Amino acid sequence: MLLGLLAFTAPLVLARLVAPRNPGREKTRPYECGVAERGDPWVQFKVQFYLYALVFVVFDVEALYLYPWAVVFAESGAAALPAMAAFIGVLLLAWLYAWRKGALEWD
């Protein structure tokens, strides 16, 4: 256990001791994508953007689960169809809920 702890902390301590520290005005500026910043970085985004992204992720995961199910559908038997219908039904209800709440509106 001591060896594992040493293997974890030794590189951190060594890097702290050996690494050069000469921050300047240019090095401490925020950097993103090579584009010079302009304006206030604390811009408020609408919640709808996040909800839209979450709904996209849900349906992306759904597609991820549908593909392997379709590949092995023949070997799965008759029990696989109602199980997948229940899965798609729950996702359909979630999609209808998001639609009704306005999460899919892009303003």
N, C-alpha and C positions, 0 to 999 in steps of 0.2 A: 504494500500500500504506500509506503514511503517512497519507493522508487517511482510509482505511478504519479504521485504528487510532485515529485522532483521533475519528472519528465514534462509535466504540465506547466509548472511555474518557472523552471530554469530558462526556457526561451523567452518568456515574457520579461523576466528580470534582466536577462542579457540584452534584449532589444532596447529596454529602457535605458540601460547604462551606455550602450555603444552608439545608439542612433543619434545622428546630428540634430541639433535643435537650433535652427536659425529662422524663425518665422518672420516674415516681412509683410508689408502691406499687400503685396500681390498674392502671397501664399495664403493669407488668411481670408481672402475674398471668397464669397460663395461661387461655385462653379457648377454649371449644368449645361451639358451638350455643346459647349464651346460658344454659346450665344451670350452676348453681354446682357446683363440684367437691366431691366428698366421698370420703373413703377414699384409699387409696394408688393412684396412677396406674400403677404397675408391676405390674399384675395379670397373672399368667401364663395364657395361653389354651392349650387343648389343640391339639395338632397336627392332630387330625381336622377342626377347623373350616377350616383352611387347605387340607387335602386335599380336603375337600368342595367348597370354592370352586374349586379348580383343576379338579376333574372337571366342575363346572358350566361353567367357561369352555371346556373342551375340547368339550363337547357344544353349547355356544352357537356356537362357531366352526364346528362340523360343520353346524349348521343354516344358517349363513351361506353355506357352500359348496354345500349341497344345493339351495337355492332357485335360483340362476342356472343350475345344471346341469339342473334340471327344466324351466326355461324354454326352454333351447336343445336339449333332448334330441332332438327330432325332426330337427333339422338335423345333429346330431352323428354319427349313424350308429350302427352296431352296436358300434363300438369303445368307445363311451362307457359302455355298461353294465358290461362287465368292469372298467373303470377305476374306476367308482364303487363297484362291488361290492368291489374291493380296498381302497378308501378306507374304506368302512363296515366291512369286515372288520378292518382294523387298529384302528379305533376301538372295535369290539366287543371285540377282544382286550384293549385298554387298559381298557375298562370292566369286563371280567371280572377282570382283574388287580386293579383298584382295589376291586372288590367282595370278592374273596378276601382281600385284605390288610386289609379292614375300614375302608377310607376312606369308605365310604358310610354308616357307622353314625353316628347322631346321638345321642350320649349327653349 
